[in-house]
């Protein structure tokens, strides 16, 4: 006797598709359409496709929702028609399965035509460091200088710093220090004056040296008092430099305009555009949940397979192959429809429980666990986790990840509960309202939360939440 977890191929495919984001699902559908002739696209508009079925999220509304088209497709999938009744392929496609038809997409062309086509293809864009090297090649430098410059560029970090300095790098690479200095000087002339700095202090000093005019006090501040500046010890710095606080503020203002990442302008923009998977909008007095399927085609079993299956009756091997493709197409359609229904049900259940957040904002986000939504929808908690992976909702409070609706909570002395997100927002509000000349310590913030909001949290918890929101300590927040 033994216990073993057995999952069918259908279950595995359904779980895989459930956790796909919309772009990932789009690529999966495209690959499936190319590979399986029993699937075809009904066609989609150029604009975003929003499921025509929507669920109104009310306190008493049932969470069992059906996506438009899901009922019809599911019925077709659950039906087990004979091969004669199932969709088929055209004769040329049947010949391609037998190896009798053309395998390419076209008849090809002559070598000259291919060459002419290649001449009209745009060259790929260069990376940031590639652009810098191309500038050096225009200057007609020696090959050795360009090689050393390339070596330096390859060893810069994402900020554009040579972290360990030029001399240790020379010892490591066995390249003479003088040649590396010459190559680095060439790089700075065609890119940024602080490229290759060893740290932020040197980065600022190199930029000040390259700026026209005299900046003696700014250079003195960075060279001799940089650590004190980072610690916000402004009165001590002013006393040591024998200047007034107003003069010190002017110097700091000048330094604030310097670049801290010399390579930033030469790197590609890797920002990602977030496309919502769910639309939550207020219709009248109730919130309505819709699925967005921008670019996703409507799928159905191909109606071009009837003749192919009919003609394949005499060829058992081909007939078996086509039936396997048909079965796979059914599984795929079932998995896609299951994803739609699950995402709509889960989103609706979330909206029902976060009505106050949608009305009033993050401070009213209630504590919510995945198990609570799993119990309502009637699925395992792992299904909730897969379904919300990488999914975003467009709400009246902005676009946010579905995962952000789930948060732990803290009981209050007044009998209610506050979510972790709500406590974060409350700490942020307290810091925003404080006196900048006498900022509150973490202990004092904990006392305010306890006395005004009934939220009992420890000082170390406030410190953890403050750091998670990138709020500096009271020493760094102090204004002079």
N, C-alpha and C positions, 0 to 999 in steps of 0.2 A: 504494500500500500504506500502510495506517495501522493503528496499534494503538489500540483503544478499549475502555474498560471498560463493558460493557453489563450492566445489572441488570434482571431481570424485575420486574414489579409484585409477584409473590409473594415474591421475595427481599427487596424493600424493606419490604413489610409484615411479614415475619418478623423482620427486624432491628429494626424499630420496636417491635414487641410484645415482643421479647426484652428490651429495655432498660427496659421499663415497670416501675415499682414496683407492689406489690399495689393500693394505692388508685388509681393511674393506670390499671391494667388494669381495675379495677372500673368506672370511668367509661367506659372504651373499650367494654367489653362492654355496658353499659347503652345507650350511644349506638348500637351496632351492632344491638342487639335492637329498638330503636325504629325504626331505618331499614330493616332488612332483614327482610321477613316470612318468609324461609326459615330463619331462626334462631329457636330457642325455648329457653327455660330449663326444664330438667328439674325444678328446685326444689332448695332447700338448706335445711338445718337452721338454727335460730337460733344455735346454737353454732358454734365454729370447726370448719372442715372440714379434716381431715388426710388426706392421700392414704393409702389403705389399703396401697399398696405402699410398702415401705421398704427401704432398702439398708443392709445391715450393713457397716460400714467396717472391714475387716480388711486386713492387709498383703497377703494373697493374693487378696482378693475382686476380681472383675472390676468395672470401673466402668460397664459397659453396663447401665443400669437402665431398666426400663419402668414408666411411671406407670400407675396403675389407670385403666382406661377408655381409655387412649391407643391401645391396639392396635385396639379395636373401632372407635373413631372414625376412626382413620387408614385402616383398611380401607374404611370407608364413603366416606371422602373420595377414596381412590385409585380406587374403583370408578367407572365411567362409565356409569350407567344411562341408559336412554332417558327422555325427558320424561314418558312415561306411568307410569314406575316411580318417578319422583321425587315427592317430597312436594308437596302443593298447599295452596291456600287455600280458605276458605269463599266462598260466593257474594257476601255483602256486601262482603268485602274485595276480591274481583275487581271488583265494581262501583266500589269506591273507586278502584281503579287506572284504570278507564275514565273516572272523573269522574262516575259515575252515583249514587254513594252519598253519605251525609252526610259532610261534611268535619269537623264538630266532634265533641266528645266527648259532648255532651249537647244537649238541646233549648233550652238557655238559660233565662233567667228574666226576670222583670220588673225594672224599675229599683229598686223598693222592696226586693226580695229581695236584689239586689246590694248595696244600701246597708246593709241589715241585716247582711249577711255581713261587709262591711268594718268595721262597728262592733265586731265580735267579734275582729278581728285585732289582735294585740298590737303596740304601737308599737315601732319599732326602738330598741335600746339606744343611748344616747349615748356618744360617745367621752369620754376623760378630760377634755380641755379643754372639751368641751360641757357636762359636769357642772359645771365651775367657772363657766362663763358663766351657766348656769341659776341658780346660787346668787347671782350678782350681780344678775340680773334680779329675783329675789325681794326683794332689798334696795331695789328701786325707785330705782336710780341713773339719772342722766341718760343719754340715748342716746349722747352723745359719750363719756362715761366707759366705757360698755360697748364702744363701737366701738374705743377706744384699748386697752382690756384685751384684746379679741379680737386686735388687731394685735400686741400683745406676746406673747400665747400662740402665735400662728402663727410667731413668730420665735425661740422657745425651742428649744434642742437637745434631744436625747432624755433628757438628765439633768435638764432644767428650768433650764438656765443661759442667760442673755443674754450671750453670750461677749464681745462687744466693749464691753459697758457701756451704760448708759442715755444718756449724753451723745452719743456717736457715733451711736447709734440715732436720737436726736432730730434730729440734723443730716441724717441720711439720709432720714428720713420727713417732714421739715418740720413735725413736731408739736412744739409748745412743750414744753420739758423739764419745766416745772411740771405740765402736764397728764399727761404720761407718769408722773411720780412719783406723782401722785394715783391713776392707774389701777393702777400696780404695788402701791401700798399697799392698794388695795381687793382685788387678787388675793391678796396675802399674808394678809389677814384671813380670807378664806373658804377658803384652801387650805393653804399651807405657808409658814412665816415666812421661808424662804430662797429661795422661788421668784424667779427672775430674777436671782440672784447672778451676778456676772461670772466667778468662779472658785471653786475649792474653799475657799480661805482665807476669802473673804467669806461663802461658804455656812455654814461653821462659826461665824464670828463672829455672823452674823444669828441663828442658832439659840441661841447662848449669851446674846445680848441678850434674846431672847424667853423664856428660862427664868427661873423665879423664883429669887431668892437672888442671892448675889454669886459671881462666877466670875472674879475679877481675874487669878489666876495662869493659868487656862486661856486667857483672852483675851490675856494677855501672851505666852504660849507660841505661840499661833497668829499673832498680829500681828507679833512680832519674831523668832521662831525657827522659823517653819514650814518653811523650806527645810532647816535643820539637822535638824529632826524627820524629814523625808522621807528624809534621808541617814543616819538612825540615829546621829547624833552626840550621844547622850544625855549622856555625861559633860561635854562642852563646854556643853550647854544648862544642866545643873544648876549648873555653876560660874558661868555668866553670870547666872542667875536667883537665885543664892545660896540654893538649896534642896538638900535631900538627894535621893538617887536614889529612895528610897521615896516621897517626896512627888511627885517627877516621874512615877513610875509611876502614882500615884493620879490625877494630872491626865490622863495619857494614857488611862487606863481610862475616865475620864469622857468624853473626846473620842471614844473608840471607839464610843460609843452614839449619836453624832450621825449624821444622814442625809447621805450623799454624793450622793444623787440625789433632789432634792425632788419631781420629777414622777413618781417610780416608782410610787407608790400610785394614781395616776390613769390609768395606762396599762394597756391590756388585756394579759392574760397570753398571750404568743405561744409558749409552750413547746409542743413537738410530741411527741405520744405515738408512740413507736416500736413498731411491730408486727412481730414476726419473720416472715420468709418461710420459714425453715427451722428445724426442730427437730432438735437433736442430743442424744440421750440415751443413757445407758449401760444396756444391757440385758444382764445377766449380766456377761460380761467383754468385750463388744464394743460399739462405738458404732453406733447406728442413726440413719440420716438420714431425715427425713420432711419433706414439703412441707406448709405450712399454707396453706389457702385460705379464710380466714374471710370470709364474705359473698360469695365468688365462686360464681356458679351453675354447675351442669353444663350445658353446651351440647350441642345436637344439631341436625341438620337437621330442619326442621319437617315433621311428617306431615300438615299441613293444606294442602299445596300440590298434591296429586295432582289434585283436581278443577279447580283453577285452571289448571294446565298443560293439562289435557285440554280445557277449554273455550276455552283461548286458542289452540288449533290453527288456528282459522279466522282469527284476527287475528295476522298475521305480526309487526306492530310490537309488540303486547303480548307475544307469545310470546318474541320476542327480548329484550325488557326483562326478563321473568321469568327467562330463562336466564342473563342477566348477573347478576341478583341471586343466583341459585343458585350460579354460579361464585364470586362474591365470598364467599358464606357458606362454601363449601368452603375457600377460601384462608384465611379467618379462623380456622376450626376447626383447620386444619393449623398455622397460626402459633401458636395458643394451646397446642396439644399439643406443638409443638416447643419452646416456652418451658419447659413443665413438664419435659420430658425433659432438656433442656440444663441447667436449673438443678439438677435432681436429680443428674445425672452429675457436674457441676462441684463441687457441694457434697460429694458422696461422695469425690471425688478429693482435695479439700482436707482433709477429716477424716482420711483415710488417712495423709496426710503430716504432720498436726499432732497426732498422738496424744499426744505428750508434753506439749504445751501444754494439751490437754483434761484430762490427768491431774494436772499439777503447777502450771500457771499461766503467766503472761506470760514469766517468765524462761526458760522452756523452749520458747518459740516459735522454730521453726527458720526460717532464711532460705528464702524460697520466691518464685519468679518465675512470672509468668503463663504464660510460654512452657512451663514444665515441666508445668503443668496442661493447656495446650493440646495438648501432645504426647501426653499420656495419654488425653485425651478424644477426640483426633483432629479438632480444629477449629482455626480460625485464632485467633491471640492476640486479635484484635479482637472475636471472639465471646465470649471470656472477659471482656473488659473491659465489653462491653455487658451480659452476663448478671449480673455482680455489681454493676452500677450501682444504688445506692440499696437494695440488699438486705441484710437483717440475719438473723443466726442466733442462736437461743437455745441456749446451750451450758452445760455445767456451770460454766464460768467467767464466766457472765453473757451478756447480749445484746450482740453486737458485730457490726460491719459485716463482710460477707464480704471487703471490700477490706482490712481490717485483718489478715487471715491472710497477706497478701503483704507481704514485707519484705526489704530488702537485708540483707546480712550482712557480718561482719568475721571474718576468719580469726584463730584464736588460736595462741599459741606452742606449745600442747599438741596441735595437730593437728586440733582441732575447729573449729566455726563458731558464732558468736553472731549472732542477728538484731539489727537495730537496735532493735526493741522490747525485747529482752532486755537490751541495753546500757542503754536508758533506765531500765528497772526496777532494774538494778544500781546506777546512779548515784543513783537515788532512795533505795535502801536505804542506800547509803554516807552520804548526807546525813542521813537519819533517825537514823543511829547515831552521828553526830559529836558532839563536845563543843560545846554551844551557846556556851560562853564562849571557845572557840578553834576556830571553824569552819574547814573545809578549803577551800583555794583550788582553783581549777580545775586548776592544775598538780599539786596534791597528789592530787586525785581521779584524774587521769590516771595518776599513779604507783601508786595503790592498784589501779586496774584492771589495770595492767601486771604488778605483782608478785603479786597474789593471784589474778587470773582469767586471766592470760596474754593480755589484750586490749590490743593496742597501738593507742592512739588519741592524737591530738594534743590539746594543751590547747584549741585553738580549736574542736575537735570537741566536747569536753566542754562548752564554753561554749554552743555551738549547741544541744546536746541539753538542757542545763539550762534555757535560755531557752524551748525548745519545751515544757517541762513546767512553765513558770511558777515555777521555783525561783529565789528571789532570790540575789544574789551573796553572797559570804562576809561582806562588810561589812554588808549588810542583815540577814543571818542571826545576827549576833553579839548575844548577850544580855549585859546588864551587871548 
